[in-house]
Amino acid sequence: MRLKILLLIVIVSVCGISSHAQISRRRLESDFVLKAEKTKYLHSLEERILNTFGGKPPVIREKKWDKLFYELSVDLYRSPHVKKALKIVLNKIDDVSENLSVRAILTARALYPHELENEVYSLFERTERLNAAVYAFHYLYLNNRKKYRPYLRNISRRFGNDSLLVRLTYDYVNESEIFYDDDALREIFSPDFLKGELVILTVLRSVRKIPGLTLIRKPDGAFLFEGDSLWAISQLGYSVTDFPYYLLDGNTPQGLYLFDGFYQSKKKSIGPTPVPIIRLPFEVSPKKFLRKNGEEKWNKELYADILPKALGKFNSTFEAYYAGKLGRKLLVMHGSTDNPALYKNEKYFPLTPSTGCLTSYEKWDEKTGKLLESDQLKLVNAILKLKKKRGYLFVFELNDKNEKLTKAEIMNLISRLQKIGTTEKQAINSKKF
């Protein structure tokens, strides 16, 4: 989950996982999930909080504060010392970097979405830095949309409307929520969608705290099945900030990603289960993303051309494009060794959140460190069995229902779209799909 330097800690290269092998659950274990280690980690966290924020007065060491704020936000760990430190940074506009101001806003949003409104508002009013103002605005707007919506004009007056960040914020605030229509959905579930490619399809709700589903569309155009049932795993595309897709640590962007192989991470909170690497536009060249020679610079038309025209009418299709253009990167699909007890009161439990990645359910034995259950491993092994290490991921929000997405809902959707009264397997594998 802590992904800022993720690719620097690869221990198995993209080519290091054989596309022919299946990975056994019994081979995977982690000391991080042991009960004693969880206790040790919490004690260490409390000690670091005291050492970092507990001085009288606290001495701001930006790298240490930034790193600890990030870790605390992902763990949803609250304490009086943390809250006090956030207030200090939010009030020291001229004495800290914009990066630390933004990190403090992100952490405040994750841990104290309502309690630090006065401090964030004060920063919003006084800062001369565009990024800090935009992040502060989002904290305030998500806290009280009606009250703070007019404050967007304040940003325009002070910073202009030319930046992509400001334009996307206007779109986010002023556009009503629009989901794909039947024509677009029919294209997505068609065997001609990204024809000949392996397609990982992640379907989410607009309320991102509600788990969605990830499916696999094989290169022959048929969806993957296990027996007579559609293959699918639960997937969470929720960030602890619940900020929009174009912001640092925002929710997982909708749209198209390159699937670019696997690796294993040393990150204790991600664990040893292999991770599919996904790349946004601008994170890699269009030549690599589109597999076309001669394309060295990105533009919106290049991205749109690979997708059906029916999808191009919807702004959500381009979220991945604009997120990449604004510098988001290092988003992956990963499992988790984080302590699920930290999130037991959340809608997505027993899944764990991230800062923009797609996360899968895993259950670990806290006595032995062994992996007991893993949707993440199911995903990896399903792809490996198809002998494919390249392809695409497409993420989209289906609707705004306030309930967990199910395979039955997907099957009913397909049945309605194609008006086929056959069994689900016949329908899914029909050439009409």
RASULWO-V100239 format. One record per backbone hydrogen bond with DSSP energy under -0.5 kcal/mol. NH is the residue of the N-H (numbers start at 0). CO is the residue of the C=O. If there is no record, write none. Layout:
BEGIN
<<NH & CO> <NH & CO>>
END
This chain:
BEGIN
<<2 & 0> <5 & 2> <7 & 4> <8 & 5> <9 & 6> <10 & 263> <11 & 263> <15 & 12> <16 & 13> <17 & 15> <23 & 21> <26 & 23> <27 & 24> <28 & 26> <29 & 368> <32 & 29> <33 & 30> <34 & 365> <37 & 33> <38 & 34> <39 & 35> <40 & 36> <41 & 37> <42 & 38> <43 & 39> <44 & 40> <45 & 41> <46 & 42> <47 & 43> <48 & 44> <49 & 45> <50 & 46> <51 & 47> <52 & 48> <53 & 49> <55 & 56> <57 & 54> <59 & 57> <60 & 58> <61 & 59> <64 & 60> <65 & 61> <66 & 62> <67 & 63> <68 & 64> <69 & 65> <70 & 66> <71 & 67> <72 & 68> <73 & 69> <74 & 70> <75 & 71> <75 & 72> <76 & 71> <77 & 75> <82 & 78> <83 & 79> <84 & 80> <85 & 81> <86 & 82> <87 & 83> <88 & 84> <89 & 85> <90 & 86> <91 & 87> <91 & 88> <92 & 90> <95 & 91> <100 & 96> <101 & 97> <102 & 98> <103 & 99> <104 & 100> <105 & 101> <106 & 102> <107 & 103> <108 & 104> <109 & 105> <110 & 106> <111 & 107> <115 & 111> <116 & 113> <119 & 115> <120 & 116> <121 & 117> <122 & 118> <123 & 119> <124 & 120> <125 & 121> <126 & 122> <129 & 127> <132 & 128> <133 & 129> <134 & 130> <135 & 131> <136 & 132> <137 & 133> <138 & 134> <139 & 135> <140 & 136> <141 & 137> <142 & 138> <143 & 139> <147 & 143> <148 & 144> <150 & 147> <151 & 148> <152 & 149> <153 & 150> <154 & 150> <155 & 151> <156 & 152> <157 & 153> <158 & 154> <159 & 155> <166 & 162> <167 & 163> <168 & 164> <169 & 165> <170 & 166> <171 & 167> <172 & 168> <173 & 169> <174 & 170> <179 & 396> <184 & 180> <185 & 181> <186 & 182> <187 & 183> <188 & 184> <189 & 186> <192 & 189> <193 & 191> <194 & 191> <195 & 218> <196 & 193> <198 & 216> <199 & 197> <199 & 391> <200 & 198> <200 & 214> <201 & 199> <201 & 393> <202 & 200> <202 & 212> <203 & 201> <203 & 395> <204 & 209> <205 & 398> <207 & 205> <209 & 206> <210 & 208> <211 & 234> <212 & 202> <213 & 232> <214 & 200> <216 & 198> <217 & 215> <217 & 221> <220 & 217> <223 & 215> <225 & 228> <228 & 225> <230 & 223> <232 & 213> <234 & 211> <235 & 358> <239 & 353> <240 & 248> <241 & 238> <246 & 243> <249 & 246> <250 & 242> <251 & 236> <254 & 394> <255 & 316> <256 & 392> <257 & 278> <258 & 390> <259 & 257> <259 & 276> <261 & 13> <262 & 274> <263 & 11> <264 & 270> <265 & 8> <269 & 266> <270 & 266> <274 & 262> <275 & 332> <276 & 260> <277 & 330> <278 & 257> <281 & 283> <282 & 279> <283 & 279> <286 & 294> <288 & 284> <289 & 285> <290 & 286> <291 & 286> <294 & 291> <295 & 293> <302 & 298> <303 & 299> <304 & 300> <305 & 301> <305 & 302> <306 & 303> <310 & 307> <311 & 307> <311 & 308> <313 & 310> <316 & 313> <317 & 314> <318 & 315> <319 & 253> <321 & 317> <322 & 318> <323 & 319> <324 & 320> <325 & 321> <326 & 323> <327 & 322> <332 & 275> <333 & 331> <333 & 357> <336 & 268> <337 & 268> <339 & 337> <341 & 338> <342 & 339> <343 & 340> <345 & 342> <348 & 345> <350 & 347> <353 & 237> <357 & 331> <358 & 235> <358 & 356> <359 & 333> <362 & 372> <364 & 369> <365 & 363> <368 & 364> <370 & 24> <370 & 27> <371 & 362> <372 & 362> <374 & 360> <375 & 360> <377 & 373> <378 & 374> <379 & 375> <380 & 376> <381 & 377> <382 & 378> <383 & 379> <384 & 380> <385 & 381> <385 & 382> <386 & 18> <386 & 383> <387 & 382> <390 & 258> <391 & 197> <392 & 256> <393 & 199> <394 & 254> <395 & 201> <397 & 203> <397 & 395> <398 & 203> <402 & 400> <404 & 210> <409 & 405> <410 & 406> <411 & 407> <412 & 408> <413 & 409> <414 & 410> <415 & 411> <416 & 412> <417 & 413> <418 & 414> <419 & 414> <420 & 418> <426 & 422> <427 & 423> <428 & 424> <429 & 425> <429 & 426> <432 & 429>>
END
